[in-house]
Amino acid sequence: MSDPVAALFSNPERMGRTDAVVVLRDGDVVVERYGEGIGPDDTLRSWSMAKSMLHAAFGLLVDRDEVDLDAPASVAAWADPDDPRHAITPRQLLTMRAGLTWTEEPVGRTLPDVVHLVYGNDGRPQPDTAAWAADRPLSHAPGAHF
């Protein structure tokens, strides 16, 4: 198959499931393809792809001197200087050392946080995952724990 994008959709057993591909170059769409039942107006979870995109965006901002990785993160929920989360920096967030409470694995009968983040408490996706994450309390001092 000579079309690499078509290959992503043609063999899910080998390539994994692909729901959508959109490629931009200089702000113009050069490739746009959607899987069955998916369209341009659908919201899709990016899972770990978001980390790569976010880090690339922060790299551009740092290169332009538009962000200080070691200043307090500009998160509205943490704006109060008396909030211990006010000290969390973009660097700590990007390196997963912010100190926010997070359980990766089930503990007894308690589901891991990723289940609550993705599926909510009622089986429906969280409408605002950023707000959900910003609302988490600290379990460690910022920068002290991965």
N, C-alpha and C positions, 0 to 999 in steps of 0.2 A: 504494500500500500504506500503510495508516494505522498499522501496527505497526512502529515503527522497529527494534525488536529482530529481528523476523521479517525485515526487509529486510537485516540483516547476514548472515543465513544463506541468503537466496534467490538472490543474484546474486554468486557468488564472483568471476566474471570482472570485474565492475565494482567490487565492494566489497573484494575480497581474501578469503581464507579466514578464517572465524571458527569456532573450535572450541568456545568456551563464553563465556557472558555471565552473570555473577552480580552483581546490584546490591543493596547493603545500604543501608538508611536507618534510622538510630538503632538499629543492631544487628539489624534484622529484614530477612530476604530479601524484596525486593519484586519482583524479576525473576530467574528462573533458567531458562536454556535451554542445551542442549548440542547440538553437531553430531553427525552420524552417527558412531557408534562411540565416542563420548566420553560419559563419565558423571561424576557427582560424586566418585567415588573415584579418578579418573585424575589423575596429576601432569602438568601441562603447563608448558612453558617460557614464561616471560613476556617473554623478550627485553628490549627497551628499555622496555617498560611498567614494569618493576621500578624503573628509575631514577626515573620520575615518582612512583611510590608511595613509594619510599624517601625522596626529597626532601621530599614532603609530610609524611611521618611525622617526619622530622628537624625540619621547620619547627614542628610541634606541640611537639616536645620542647624546642626552643630557646625557644619562646614561654612554656613553663612553667618555664623555667630548670632543666630536668632533664638537660641535656647541655651540655658545654663543647666547642664546635667546635674549639678550639685546644689542648685537652689531648690527651695520647696516647690513641689509639683503644683501646678495651678488647677487644683481640683476643688470645685466650689464647696463640696461637702466637708473639706478639710481646711477651709479658709480661716477659721477661728484659731489664733495663735495658742489658745489654751487647749485645743484638741491635739493630743499626742501624734495624730496622723499628719498634722501640719508640717512636721519635720521630714516627711517622706519626700525623697527627691526623684526626679525622672530616672536617674542612674539606678536607684534601688528598684524602681518599678521594672525597668528594662532588664535587670539582672535577677529578677524574681527574689529580691531581698528586702521587700518593703515591710515585712513583719506582719502583714495582714493575715488574719485567721483563715486557714485553708486546710481542709482535709482531703487528701488525694485518694486514700483508701477507705473502705467501709470500716467503721469502728463498732463492733457488736452489731446491733440492729440499725445503727445510724448510717444513712447513705452518705457517700462522699459529696463534697460541695459541688463537683462538676455536674452531678445529677440535678441538684437544685438549680444550678445556674442555667443549664440547658433546658431542663424540663419543668422548672418551677416546682411548686408543691402540689400542683393539681394536674400534672402531665402536659401542661401547655408551656411553650417556650417563654422564658423571661422576656418581657417586652423591652427592657432596657438593661442589658447586661453590664454596661458601664456603671449605671447607678447602683445595681446590685453589688458590684465589686467595691465601689466607693463606700458603700454602707458597712462593709466588713470591719469589725473591731480589730485592734492589734492583738496578736498573741506573743509577739517578740518586739524588741526595740527595732526601729528601722535600721536596716543594714546589718543586723546581728545574726540573721538566720536565713538559709536558703530553703 
